[in-house]
Amino acid sequence: MRFTREFAGVSAAALALLLAACGTAAQAEQENSGPQVDSESVATSKRKPKSTPEPTPVPSVKPSWSPTSGDKTVYLTFDDGPGPYTQKVLDVLKENDVKATFFIIGKMIRTREADLQRVYDEGHATGDHTWDHADLSRMNATEIDRQLNKSAVAIGPKMGPCMRPPYGALDGEARKLAVSYGMTPVMWTRDTNDWNKASESQIYNVLMGTKPGDVILMHDGGGDRSNTVAALRDALPKLKDKGYSFASVPVCLPIANTQ
Ligand SMILES: [Zn+2]
């Protein structure tokens, strides 16, 4: 893929700097759009141009992200792809005009570039889910670096400045490293348990229990996701009828979408 090749020669350090820059922009956008506004970000965004150049601000990626929305926005997230069900998930999202976030496993892209391209073409956000679904809490700094940066290079420059740790396992060192690369960790507030062989009706019931601001954990890879697709197809129109809207996780938007 074009951007994969372009990024093949980028060093991890250079990528970290790029992502750190992206993270600053995305974080500022998120903070400026919600009620819990970071005063430092507002001060930066409203600062009038001065005649003397200012020092480059230090990227301020926070150690975690939580939805601040008081409205009925919901954040659908799909982990472990791209896989055989990614296109089906994308079909359902498109049918319902819904935007979501995909946490990508880097090594999967080698055989599924078209799936990732469609994720981008249809306006969804992406984040890093490590190179091969690693448990970062069991790794040393060198291994964590490789897992996050090799995957980020494969996902390409449209990847949002965010990550989700496989198994939700993120100890202090891994969190610190992710943040130092400019990747905001994004967890979830509602688990469909589709990773644990939940039935279609079980997944549907979890979806229909959605509350405003929920970040919903689902999967488009890692196994048979036909129940996920079917439950999503049933639930999305009903949730929209109940007044819910759907958006990509703000801190996962690529920098081009935050300006
Ligand atoms: Zn996963």
py3Dmol code that shows the C-alpha trace and the ligand (Angstrom):
import py3Dmol

protein = """\
ATOM      1  CA  MET A   1       0.000   0.000   0.000  1.00  0.00           C
ATOM      2  CA  ARG A   2       1.206   3.432  -0.848  1.00  0.00           C
ATOM      3  CA  PHE A   3       1.438   4.932   2.620  1.00  0.00           C
ATOM      4  CA  THR A   4       2.833   1.732   4.062  1.00  0.00           C
ATOM      5  CA  ARG A   5       5.735   1.870   1.680  1.00  0.00           C
ATOM      6  CA  GLU A   6       6.238   5.537   2.340  1.00  0.00           C
ATOM      7  CA  PHE A   7       6.405   4.853   6.033  1.00  0.00           C
ATOM      8  CA  ALA A   8       8.603   1.793   5.775  1.00  0.00           C
ATOM      9  CA  GLY A   9      11.737   3.843   6.259  1.00  0.00           C
ATOM     10  CA  VAL A  10      10.483   5.995   9.104  1.00  0.00           C
ATOM     11  CA  SER A  11      12.240   5.405  12.377  1.00  0.00           C
ATOM     12  CA  ALA A  12      10.284   4.725  15.526  1.00  0.00           C
ATOM     13  CA  ALA A  13      11.563   7.934  17.047  1.00  0.00           C
ATOM     14  CA  ALA A  14      10.466  10.001  14.064  1.00  0.00           C
ATOM     15  CA  LEU A  15       7.082   8.352  14.112  1.00  0.00           C
ATOM     16  CA  ALA A  16       6.735   9.027  17.806  1.00  0.00           C
ATOM     17  CA  LEU A  17       7.361  12.690  17.164  1.00  0.00           C
ATOM     18  CA  LEU A  18       4.824  12.732  14.340  1.00  0.00           C
ATOM     19  CA  LEU A  19       2.237  11.026  16.495  1.00  0.00           C
ATOM     20  CA  ALA A  20       3.012  13.314  19.385  1.00  0.00           C
ATOM     21  CA  ALA A  21       2.274  16.285  17.167  1.00  0.00           C
ATOM     22  CA  CYS A  22      -0.955  14.661  15.989  1.00  0.00           C
ATOM     23  CA  GLY A  23      -1.870  13.899  19.576  1.00  0.00           C
ATOM     24  CA  THR A  24      -1.588  17.502  20.589  1.00  0.00           C
ATOM     25  CA  ALA A  25      -3.948  18.632  17.857  1.00  0.00           C
ATOM     26  CA  ALA A  26      -6.486  15.898  18.452  1.00  0.00           C
ATOM     27  CA  GLN A  27      -6.433  16.360  22.200  1.00  0.00           C
ATOM     28  CA  ALA A  28      -6.910  20.084  21.863  1.00  0.00           C
ATOM     29  CA  GLU A  29      -9.851  19.496  19.525  1.00  0.00           C
ATOM     30  CA  GLN A  30     -11.465  17.073  21.939  1.00  0.00           C
ATOM     31  CA  GLU A  31     -10.972  19.318  24.901  1.00  0.00           C
ATOM     32  CA  ASN A  32     -12.211  22.376  23.079  1.00  0.00           C
ATOM     33  CA  SER A  33     -15.365  20.630  21.904  1.00  0.00           C
ATOM     34  CA  GLY A  34     -16.568  19.207  25.210  1.00  0.00           C
ATOM     35  CA  PRO A  35     -17.658  20.704  28.498  1.00  0.00           C
ATOM     36  CA  GLN A  36     -14.530  19.627  30.378  1.00  0.00           C
ATOM     37  CA  VAL A  37     -12.141  21.976  28.713  1.00  0.00           C
ATOM     38  CA  ASP A  38      -8.484  22.039  29.549  1.00  0.00           C
ATOM     39  CA  SER A  39      -7.629  25.627  30.305  1.00  0.00           C
ATOM     40  CA  GLU A  40      -4.127  25.247  28.895  1.00  0.00           C
ATOM     41  CA  SER A  41      -5.501  24.067  25.536  1.00  0.00           C
ATOM     42  CA  VAL A  42      -7.959  26.955  25.372  1.00  0.00           C
ATOM     43  CA  ALA A  43      -5.246  29.413  26.231  1.00  0.00           C
ATOM     44  CA  THR A  44      -3.133  27.961  23.429  1.00  0.00           C
ATOM     45  CA  SER A  45      -5.916  27.952  20.859  1.00  0.00           C
ATOM     46  CA  LYS A  46      -7.068  31.496  21.629  1.00  0.00           C
ATOM     47  CA  ARG A  47      -3.646  32.998  21.921  1.00  0.00           C
ATOM     48  CA  LYS A  48      -3.173  35.854  19.501  1.00  0.00           C
ATOM     49  CA  PRO A  49      -0.190  35.797  17.153  1.00  0.00           C
ATOM     50  CA  LYS A  50       2.806  37.612  18.551  1.00  0.00           C
ATOM     51  CA  SER A  51       5.610  39.228  16.713  1.00  0.00           C
ATOM     52  CA  THR A  52       8.266  37.125  18.465  1.00  0.00           C
ATOM     53  CA  PRO A  53       8.318  33.389  17.771  1.00  0.00           C
ATOM     54  CA  GLU A  54       7.309  31.156  20.650  1.00  0.00           C
ATOM     55  CA  PRO A  55       8.990  27.903  21.584  1.00  0.00           C
ATOM     56  CA  THR A  56       7.393  24.780  20.166  1.00  0.00           C
ATOM     57  CA  PRO A  57       4.909  23.518  22.754  1.00  0.00           C
ATOM     58  CA  VAL A  58       5.648  20.202  24.389  1.00  0.00           C
ATOM     59  CA  PRO A  59       3.067  17.613  23.275  1.00  0.00           C
ATOM     60  CA  SER A  60       0.566  17.041  26.059  1.00  0.00           C
ATOM     61  CA  VAL A  61      -0.988  13.645  25.552  1.00  0.00           C
ATOM     62  CA  LYS A  62      -2.971  12.564  28.553  1.00  0.00           C
ATOM     63  CA  PRO A  63      -2.638   9.095  30.058  1.00  0.00           C
ATOM     64  CA  SER A  64      -6.210   8.179  29.178  1.00  0.00           C
ATOM     65  CA  TRP A  65      -9.329   9.393  27.436  1.00  0.00           C
ATOM     66  CA  SER A  66     -12.880   9.363  28.710  1.00  0.00           C
ATOM     67  CA  PRO A  67     -15.975  10.597  26.950  1.00  0.00           C
ATOM     68  CA  THR A  68     -17.149  13.942  28.289  1.00  0.00           C
ATOM     69  CA  SER A  69     -20.312  14.122  26.275  1.00  0.00           C
ATOM     70  CA  GLY A  70     -23.530  14.873  28.091  1.00  0.00           C
ATOM     71  CA  ASP A  71     -25.528  14.273  24.927  1.00  0.00           C
ATOM     72  CA  LYS A  72     -26.491  10.934  23.453  1.00  0.00           C
ATOM     73  CA  THR A  73     -23.301  10.339  21.517  1.00  0.00           C
ATOM     74  CA  VAL A  74     -21.997   6.771  21.533  1.00  0.00           C
ATOM     75  CA  TYR A  75     -18.595   5.511  20.410  1.00  0.00           C
ATOM     76  CA  LEU A  76     -18.563   2.119  18.694  1.00  0.00           C
ATOM     77  CA  THR A  77     -15.118   0.508  18.679  1.00  0.00           C
ATOM     78  CA  PHE A  78     -13.985  -2.590  16.770  1.00  0.00           C
ATOM     79  CA  ASP A  79     -10.808  -4.428  17.748  1.00  0.00           C
ATOM     80  CA  ASP A  80      -8.513  -7.080  16.273  1.00  0.00           C
ATOM     81  CA  GLY A  81      -9.069  -6.393  12.571  1.00  0.00           C
ATOM     82  CA  PRO A  82      -8.833  -6.071   9.767  1.00  0.00           C
ATOM     83  CA  GLY A  83     -10.301  -9.531   9.327  1.00  0.00           C
ATOM     84  CA  PRO A  84     -12.889 -11.513   7.395  1.00  0.00           C
ATOM     85  CA  TYR A  85     -15.739  -9.591   9.033  1.00  0.00           C
ATOM     86  CA  THR A  86     -14.409  -6.065   8.595  1.00  0.00           C
ATOM     87  CA  GLN A  87     -16.226  -5.515   5.298  1.00  0.00           C
ATOM     88  CA  LYS A  88     -19.503  -6.768   6.811  1.00  0.00           C
ATOM     89  CA  VAL A  89     -19.147  -4.419   9.774  1.00  0.00           C
ATOM     90  CA  LEU A  90     -18.416  -1.570   7.380  1.00  0.00           C
ATOM     91  CA  ASP A  91     -21.530  -2.449   5.369  1.00  0.00           C
ATOM     92  CA  VAL A  92     -23.733  -2.160   8.470  1.00  0.00           C
ATOM     93  CA  LEU A  93     -22.116   1.102   9.541  1.00  0.00           C
ATOM     94  CA  LYS A  94     -22.614   2.509   6.051  1.00  0.00           C
ATOM     95  CA  GLU A  95     -26.260   1.404   5.906  1.00  0.00           C
ATOM     96  CA  ASN A  96     -26.870   3.341   9.105  1.00  0.00           C
ATOM     97  CA  ASP A  97     -24.598   6.292   8.319  1.00  0.00           C
ATOM     98  CA  VAL A  98     -22.572   5.650  11.481  1.00  0.00           C
ATOM     99  CA  LYS A  99     -18.910   6.464  12.123  1.00  0.00           C
ATOM    100  CA  ALA A 100     -16.810   4.258  14.400  1.00  0.00           C
ATOM    101  CA  THR A 101     -13.246   3.549  15.504  1.00  0.00           C
ATOM    102  CA  PHE A 102     -11.150   0.525  14.546  1.00  0.00           C
ATOM    103  CA  PHE A 103      -8.237  -0.610  16.715  1.00  0.00           C
ATOM    104  CA  ILE A 104      -5.966  -2.322  14.236  1.00  0.00           C
ATOM    105  CA  ILE A 105      -3.531  -5.227  14.615  1.00  0.00           C
ATOM    106  CA  GLY A 106      -0.522  -4.249  12.527  1.00  0.00           C
ATOM    107  CA  LYS A 107       0.388  -7.647  11.146  1.00  0.00           C
ATOM    108  CA  MET A 108      -3.136  -8.192   9.784  1.00  0.00           C
ATOM    109  CA  ILE A 109      -2.663  -5.412   7.242  1.00  0.00           C
ATOM    110  CA  ARG A 110      -0.248  -7.438   5.120  1.00  0.00           C
ATOM    111  CA  THR A 111      -3.107  -9.467   3.660  1.00  0.00           C
ATOM    112  CA  ARG A 112      -5.950  -7.013   4.226  1.00  0.00           C
ATOM    113  CA  GLU A 113      -4.860  -3.664   2.906  1.00  0.00           C
ATOM    114  CA  ALA A 114      -8.145  -3.184   1.038  1.00  0.00           C
ATOM    115  CA  ASP A 115     -10.122  -3.526   4.266  1.00  0.00           C
ATOM    116  CA  LEU A 116      -8.050  -0.863   5.976  1.00  0.00           C
ATOM    117  CA  GLN A 117      -8.342   1.402   2.959  1.00  0.00           C
ATOM    118  CA  ARG A 118     -12.129   1.131   3.072  1.00  0.00           C
ATOM    119  CA  VAL A 119     -12.105   1.991   6.781  1.00  0.00           C
ATOM    120  CA  TYR A 120     -10.349   5.228   5.850  1.00  0.00           C
ATOM    121  CA  ASP A 121     -12.360   5.871   2.687  1.00  0.00           C
ATOM    122  CA  GLU A 122     -15.599   5.719   4.649  1.00  0.00           C
ATOM    123  CA  GLY A 123     -14.444   8.181   7.276  1.00  0.00           C
ATOM    124  CA  HIS A 124     -13.789   5.975  10.278  1.00  0.00           C
ATOM    125  CA  ALA A 125     -10.953   6.495  12.735  1.00  0.00           C
ATOM    126  CA  THR A 126      -8.222   4.017  13.610  1.00  0.00           C
ATOM    127  CA  GLY A 127      -5.886   3.395  16.514  1.00  0.00           C
ATOM    128  CA  ASP A 128      -3.027   1.072  17.393  1.00  0.00           C
ATOM    129  CA  HIS A 129      -3.846  -2.374  18.840  1.00  0.00           C
ATOM    130  CA  THR A 130      -0.194  -3.557  18.724  1.00  0.00           C
ATOM    131  CA  TRP A 131       1.623  -5.546  16.055  1.00  0.00           C
ATOM    132  CA  ASP A 132       0.351  -9.020  16.991  1.00  0.00           C
ATOM    133  CA  HIS A 133      -2.105  -8.569  19.856  1.00  0.00           C
ATOM    134  CA  ALA A 134       0.531  -8.499  22.553  1.00  0.00           C
ATOM    135  CA  ASP A 135      -0.064  -8.294  26.282  1.00  0.00           C
ATOM    136  CA  LEU A 136       1.941  -5.126  26.898  1.00  0.00           C
ATOM    137  CA  SER A 137       1.783  -5.566  30.666  1.00  0.00           C
ATOM    138  CA  ARG A 138       4.106  -8.579  30.312  1.00  0.00           C
ATOM    139  CA  MET A 139       6.686  -6.858  28.129  1.00  0.00           C
ATOM    140  CA  ASN A 140       9.788  -4.781  28.634  1.00  0.00           C
ATOM    141  CA  ALA A 141      10.243  -1.311  27.154  1.00  0.00           C
ATOM    142  CA  THR A 142      12.000  -2.560  24.008  1.00  0.00           C
ATOM    143  CA  GLU A 143       9.238  -5.027  23.263  1.00  0.00           C
ATOM    144  CA  ILE A 144       6.500  -2.466  23.924  1.00  0.00           C
ATOM    145  CA  ASP A 145       8.265  -0.009  21.624  1.00  0.00           C
ATOM    146  CA  ARG A 146       8.353  -2.579  18.837  1.00  0.00           C
ATOM    147  CA  GLN A 147       4.722  -3.606  19.310  1.00  0.00           C
ATOM    148  CA  LEU A 148       3.371  -0.082  19.152  1.00  0.00           C
ATOM    149  CA  ASN A 149       5.633   1.515  16.586  1.00  0.00           C
ATOM    150  CA  LYS A 150       5.863  -1.361  14.097  1.00  0.00           C
ATOM    151  CA  SER A 151       2.082  -1.481  14.083  1.00  0.00           C
ATOM    152  CA  ALA A 152       1.748   2.298  13.750  1.00  0.00           C
ATOM    153  CA  VAL A 153       4.069   2.306  10.738  1.00  0.00           C
ATOM    154  CA  ALA A 154       2.012  -0.453   9.099  1.00  0.00           C
ATOM    155  CA  ILE A 155      -1.282   1.317   9.791  1.00  0.00           C
ATOM    156  CA  GLY A 156       0.125   4.436   8.182  1.00  0.00           C
ATOM    157  CA  PRO A 157      -0.121   8.204   8.610  1.00  0.00           C
ATOM    158  CA  LYS A 158      -3.929   8.211   8.725  1.00  0.00           C
ATOM    159  CA  MET A 159      -3.841   6.330  12.028  1.00  0.00           C
ATOM    160  CA  GLY A 160      -5.216   8.392  14.848  1.00  0.00           C
ATOM    161  CA  PRO A 161      -2.934   9.294  17.769  1.00  0.00           C
ATOM    162  CA  CYS A 162      -4.451   6.709  20.089  1.00  0.00           C
ATOM    163  CA  MET A 163      -4.068   3.090  21.119  1.00  0.00           C
ATOM    164  CA  ARG A 164      -6.002   0.366  22.868  1.00  0.00           C
ATOM    165  CA  PRO A 165      -4.052  -2.262  24.784  1.00  0.00           C
ATOM    166  CA  PRO A 166      -5.030  -5.870  23.989  1.00  0.00           C
ATOM    167  CA  TYR A 167      -6.906  -7.448  26.931  1.00  0.00           C
ATOM    168  CA  GLY A 168      -7.182  -3.943  28.376  1.00  0.00           C
ATOM    169  CA  ALA A 169      -3.804  -4.703  29.942  1.00  0.00           C
ATOM    170  CA  LEU A 170      -1.838  -1.509  30.381  1.00  0.00           C
ATOM    171  CA  ASP A 171       0.518  -1.201  33.316  1.00  0.00           C
ATOM    172  CA  GLY A 172       2.334   1.966  34.297  1.00  0.00           C
ATOM    173  CA  GLU A 173       5.347   1.481  32.044  1.00  0.00           C
ATOM    174  CA  ALA A 174       3.336   0.639  28.943  1.00  0.00           C
ATOM    175  CA  ARG A 175       1.018   3.582  29.553  1.00  0.00           C
ATOM    176  CA  LYS A 176       3.966   5.918  29.985  1.00  0.00           C
ATOM    177  CA  LEU A 177       5.568   4.704  26.771  1.00  0.00           C
ATOM    178  CA  ALA A 178       2.335   4.926  24.766  1.00  0.00           C
ATOM    179  CA  VAL A 179       1.809   8.478  25.933  1.00  0.00           C
ATOM    180  CA  SER A 180       5.431   9.334  25.130  1.00  0.00           C
ATOM    181  CA  TYR A 181       4.732   8.209  21.538  1.00  0.00           C
ATOM    182  CA  GLY A 182       1.748  10.549  21.416  1.00  0.00           C
ATOM    183  CA  MET A 183      -0.825   7.747  21.645  1.00  0.00           C
ATOM    184  CA  THR A 184      -3.702   8.314  24.036  1.00  0.00           C
ATOM    185  CA  PRO A 185      -4.911   5.016  25.549  1.00  0.00           C
ATOM    186  CA  VAL A 186      -8.614   4.455  24.925  1.00  0.00           C
ATOM    187  CA  MET A 187     -10.470   1.845  26.965  1.00  0.00           C
ATOM    188  CA  TRP A 188     -14.219   1.114  26.955  1.00  0.00           C
ATOM    189  CA  THR A 189     -17.263   1.482  29.173  1.00  0.00           C
ATOM    190  CA  ARG A 190     -19.499  -1.269  27.733  1.00  0.00           C
ATOM    191  CA  ASP A 191     -18.373  -4.751  26.682  1.00  0.00           C
ATOM    192  CA  THR A 192     -20.533  -6.768  24.278  1.00  0.00           C
ATOM    193  CA  ASN A 193     -18.502  -9.881  25.194  1.00  0.00           C
ATOM    194  CA  ASP A 194     -18.432 -10.853  21.529  1.00  0.00           C
ATOM    195  CA  TRP A 195     -14.828 -11.931  22.133  1.00  0.00           C
ATOM    196  CA  ASN A 196     -16.201 -14.501  24.593  1.00  0.00           C
ATOM    197  CA  LYS A 197     -18.627 -16.222  22.213  1.00  0.00           C
ATOM    198  CA  ALA A 198     -21.661 -14.156  23.189  1.00  0.00           C
ATOM    199  CA  SER A 199     -24.772 -15.020  21.193  1.00  0.00           C
ATOM    200  CA  GLU A 200     -26.383 -12.603  18.784  1.00  0.00           C
ATOM    201  CA  SER A 201     -29.180 -11.855  21.272  1.00  0.00           C
ATOM    202  CA  GLN A 202     -26.696 -11.337  24.116  1.00  0.00           C
ATOM    203  CA  ILE A 203     -24.731  -8.833  22.038  1.00  0.00           C
ATOM    204  CA  TYR A 204     -27.963  -7.172  20.942  1.00  0.00           C
ATOM    205  CA  ASN A 205     -29.122  -6.803  24.540  1.00  0.00           C
ATOM    206  CA  VAL A 206     -25.836  -5.189  25.578  1.00  0.00           C
ATOM    207  CA  LEU A 207     -26.102  -2.789  22.659  1.00  0.00           C
ATOM    208  CA  MET A 208     -29.692  -1.901  23.513  1.00  0.00           C
ATOM    209  CA  GLY A 209     -28.579  -1.102  27.063  1.00  0.00           C
ATOM    210  CA  THR A 210     -26.354   1.654  25.735  1.00  0.00           C
ATOM    211  CA  LYS A 211     -26.139   4.841  27.788  1.00  0.00           C
ATOM    212  CA  PRO A 212     -25.048   8.296  26.611  1.00  0.00           C
ATOM    213  CA  GLY A 213     -21.285   8.561  26.260  1.00  0.00           C
ATOM    214  CA  ASP A 214     -20.657   4.825  26.178  1.00  0.00           C
ATOM    215  CA  VAL A 215     -17.543   3.492  24.470  1.00  0.00           C
ATOM    216  CA  ILE A 216     -18.632   0.066  23.245  1.00  0.00           C
ATOM    217  CA  LEU A 217     -16.198  -2.820  22.811  1.00  0.00           C
ATOM    218  CA  MET A 218     -16.779  -5.036  19.785  1.00  0.00           C
ATOM    219  CA  HIS A 219     -14.587  -6.999  17.385  1.00  0.00           C
ATOM    220  CA  ASP A 220     -14.290  -7.259  13.622  1.00  0.00           C
ATOM    221  CA  GLY A 221     -11.368  -9.696  13.832  1.00  0.00           C
ATOM    222  CA  GLY A 222     -10.020 -12.521  15.953  1.00  0.00           C
ATOM    223  CA  GLY A 223     -12.724 -15.085  15.239  1.00  0.00           C
ATOM    224  CA  ASP A 224     -16.248 -15.641  13.954  1.00  0.00           C
ATOM    225  CA  ARG A 225     -17.930 -12.246  14.270  1.00  0.00           C
ATOM    226  CA  SER A 226     -21.183 -13.093  12.519  1.00  0.00           C
ATOM    227  CA  ASN A 227     -23.089 -12.566  15.787  1.00  0.00           C
ATOM    228  CA  THR A 228     -21.514  -9.134  16.152  1.00  0.00           C
ATOM    229  CA  VAL A 229     -22.553  -8.158  12.634  1.00  0.00           C
ATOM    230  CA  ALA A 230     -26.102  -9.468  13.028  1.00  0.00           C
ATOM    231  CA  ALA A 231     -26.652  -7.839  16.426  1.00  0.00           C
ATOM    232  CA  LEU A 232     -25.279  -4.561  15.166  1.00  0.00           C
ATOM    233  CA  ARG A 233     -27.566  -4.679  12.133  1.00  0.00           C
ATOM    234  CA  ASP A 234     -30.612  -5.075  14.400  1.00  0.00           C
ATOM    235  CA  ALA A 235     -29.581  -2.630  17.100  1.00  0.00           C
ATOM    236  CA  LEU A 236     -28.271   0.384  15.199  1.00  0.00           C
ATOM    237  CA  PRO A 237     -31.562   1.548  13.643  1.00  0.00           C
ATOM    238  CA  LYS A 238     -33.322   1.145  16.999  1.00  0.00           C
ATOM    239  CA  LEU A 239     -30.646   3.074  18.871  1.00  0.00           C
ATOM    240  CA  LYS A 240     -30.878   5.848  16.299  1.00  0.00           C
ATOM    241  CA  ASP A 241     -34.656   5.884  16.791  1.00  0.00           C
ATOM    242  CA  LYS A 242     -33.992   6.356  20.522  1.00  0.00           C
ATOM    243  CA  GLY A 243     -32.028   9.489  19.733  1.00  0.00           C
ATOM    244  CA  TYR A 244     -28.478   8.184  19.880  1.00  0.00           C
ATOM    245  CA  SER A 245     -25.827   9.437  17.511  1.00  0.00           C
ATOM    246  CA  PHE A 246     -22.507   7.775  16.797  1.00  0.00           C
ATOM    247  CA  ALA A 247     -19.045   9.207  16.352  1.00  0.00           C
ATOM    248  CA  SER A 248     -15.432   8.156  16.106  1.00  0.00           C
ATOM    249  CA  VAL A 249     -13.478   8.516  19.331  1.00  0.00           C
ATOM    250  CA  PRO A 250     -12.297  12.148  19.127  1.00  0.00           C
ATOM    251  CA  VAL A 251      -8.705  11.476  20.204  1.00  0.00           C
ATOM    252  CA  CYS A 252      -8.421   8.880  17.416  1.00  0.00           C
ATOM    253  CA  LEU A 253      -9.202  11.250  14.574  1.00  0.00           C
ATOM    254  CA  PRO A 254      -6.250  11.727  12.237  1.00  0.00           C
ATOM    255  CA  ILE A 255      -4.767  15.182  12.295  1.00  0.00           C
ATOM    256  CA  ALA A 256      -6.229  16.077   8.870  1.00  0.00           C
ATOM    257  CA  ASN A 257      -9.737  15.729  10.340  1.00  0.00           C
ATOM    258  CA  THR A 258      -9.095  17.837  13.416  1.00  0.00           C
ATOM    259  CA  GLN A 259      -8.132  21.045  11.701  1.00  0.00           C
TER     260      GLN A 259
END
"""
ligand_1 = """\
1
ZN
Zn -7.919 -7.179 20.916
"""
view = py3Dmol.view(width=600, height=400)
view.addModel(protein, "pdb")
view.setStyle({"model": 0}, {"cartoon": {"style": "trace"}})
view.addModel(ligand_1, "xyz")
view.setStyle({"model": 1}, {"stick": {}})
view.zoomTo()
view.show()
